[in-house]
Amino acid sequence: MVAQKIYDLCHAEQTVSSELAKNPTEAPGEIAKRLYGDEREKVLSSDHFKDYSISDEDLERAFECGKWGPTRPSKLFLQVFHDSIRPLAGDPLSGMLSPPLVGSCGVNPMTVIGPLPDICRHMSNCIARAEKEVFLATNYWMNSDASKIITNSFRELSRRAGERGEKAVVKLMYDRGNPKQVFNNHQYVPESEFVGGAVNLPPLKELPNLELEVVNFHRPIFGTFHAKFMVVDRKIAIISSNNIQDNDNLEMMTHLEGPIVDSFYDLSLNCWYNAMHPPLPQLNNPAAKAAIPSFQQESHNTMFDENGLLRDLTGQPLPKVGTEEDRQPNDHSTGFIGMSDKDPRQTPEGGNLSKVAEIGNREHLPEHTGDDPHWDADIAGEVKRAQSVLSPKESETRMQAVTRHLNTTLQKDTAGDAPECDPGDEMITMIPLPAHELVPMAMVNRKPWGAPNHSCVHVPQNEAFLSAIRNAERNVFIQTPNLNAEPLVPAIIAACKRGIDIYYYVCLGYNDAGELLPFQGGNNEVISHKLYQSLNEEEKKHLHIFNYIAKDQTKPIHNSKKKRSCHIKLLIADGHVGIQGNGNQDTQSWYHSLESNVMVDSATICAAWAEGIRRNQNTHIYGAVSTEDGCWHDHEGKQADGAIGNKPGHLSWLKGITGAIARVRGAGGF
């Protein structure tokens, strides 16, 4: 049930952001202590989480704890939300934001599923188009081609602000381990430290019209700042899976607008903790009172037909966003994993993005890069440019264009071996949605926990993941680099035993060294083998595990090769409740790191995400692992080059030391 303490917290008038607006020079951390007490090291014991039954009265109380806009959330969404706020009884800030802002609503004008630079391109355009302020949070910032795309946007924002006769405020957070963090977790970073070297931000003299301030946050020993999000002008929120560094990963980013942005804003303040110099200009301008910026632009809906019509992966019409049908269990988002009689690859007119692919074929535009910036005025312009880059050049096949695009700075010469994709199955990295109504959304985050133990497990993020699996009626889809969190394994087994189809994608060899340490859970093959061994033959039919395979490949490439990896973090339950963000399904994310994730209640949004997953990788075609040993094998029965398999050996923990060091300092790419 929703305890009275939680109910009262969610109905309070004060939040950290509302109180800071009254006194902008005060430190958000001090406000949080005043409102919620200094409970950073407090957690509820497992005794409080033995009974997960939910009555209709409990659901109604949960409904009353959010500000859902014009639509009532679905039963499944409310079940997950109900369970996710239970930890607030122990620590009101266990989700890293003020309780009145946890349950909200918003819209999703665009999602990006593609190589890391594609996400940096959209972030940079949003920064350049900012009017007043930018708050950017990332786990790891490294001088790279990716960071150059972002720093160029700082320069462009400064230039544009100067033309307006104004100054814009930029706050940047990252996690780069520093011994001083033993005494103060939130370290202001002076210009002398962030200019040049491994960070290489522009000197302030090159940003005359920006007020730039940087904080380096880590909670020793293991409390990594793993969040990756951005808030622009308190009108746009972006949550993503990627750090700001060069790598070979496929990543995912969700662009959000509407009242949910106020939740991200409050999250930003609680993460920053320190006083701000200067304060953010938009403290008194909540997103809940503003228009939806992207949907005010006439160009946005030109990307869709006259009815804004969307279809699922098999060509079937999707419900209108925000309607009752949009919040019902369905198979729209799982057509690409065998839950439909129709093969989406044989349906050229199917899917949401046919017109987007056509847009890119009309004109060849230069790519927006760190060395050659090309700024776009709006999302429609970005989509056109991105799809143009993915269109074949002269004498180039479409699959060769995909290989060219996936070959970023680290793997320029990787060759593809996948056959040409079918019409209607083109890679589309920027996935727009037409203007739609506000849909229920909630933040399901977790606070950092530095102690070397597993005490801090009952947090909003973990309770949301478990609740989605426990309460799903049809199916659950998960994509994550690693899956080994101890509480997750029995939850998956229980779901399969009750007939729920579980589909999950993991990346072969992702940070194997770190995962092989004691108490870290083990590598992906160990867990998949354990899961299949726990099920009988009938129950195994409900568990479908895949290794990630890139769009231009026919077999998985071990992460150690740094050629084709995947870093996406996504869960979709029953086709309409989706959770996307930073949290991996591994031990570090479940027990230690500060994580941020957004939960949405919309079949159409989830279907758009699922179509991007299908279009932009070949995992569903070639990636299934064996139900006998949990490992991927080629047609000759061989495992992929570099694979450790499900028996890594008694001394495997020795390999874990380097991975653990990389994790603590934020360099592990996780």
Buried (B, 14 or more C-beta within 10 A) or exposed (E): BBBEEBBEBBEBEBBBBBBBBEEBEBBBBBBBBEBBEEBBEEBBEEEBBEEBEBEEEBBEBBBEBBBBBEBBBBBBBBBBBBBBBBBBBBBBBBBBBBBBBBBBBBBBBBBBBBBBBBBBBBBBBBBBBBBBBBBBBBBBBBBBBBBBBBBBBBBBBBBBBBEEEEBBBBBBBBBBBBEEBEEEBBBEBEEEBBBEEBBBBBEBEEBEBBBBBBBBBBBBBBBBBBBBBBBBBBBBBBBBBBBBBBBBBBBBBBBBBBBBBBBBBBBBBBBBBBBBEEBBBBBEBBBBEBEBBBBEBEBBBEBBEEEBEBBBBBBBEBBBBBBEEBBBBBBBBBBBBEBBEBBBBEBEEBBBBBEBBEBBEEEEBEBBBBEEBBBBEBBBBBBBBBBBBBBBEEEEEBBBBBBBBBBBBBBEEBEBEBEEBBBBBBBBBBBBBBBBBBBBBBBBBBBBBBBEEBEBBBBBBBBBBBBBBBBBEBBBBBBBBBBBBBBBBEBBBEBBBEEBBBBBBBBBBBBBBBBBBEEBBBBBBBBBBBBBEBBEEEBBEBBBBBBBBBBBBBBBBBBBBBBBBBBBBBBBBBBBBBBBBBBBBBBBBBBBBBBBBBBBBBBBBBBBBBBBBBBBBBBBBBBBBBBEBBBBBEEEEEBBEBBBBBEBEEEBBEBBEEBBBBBBBBBBBB
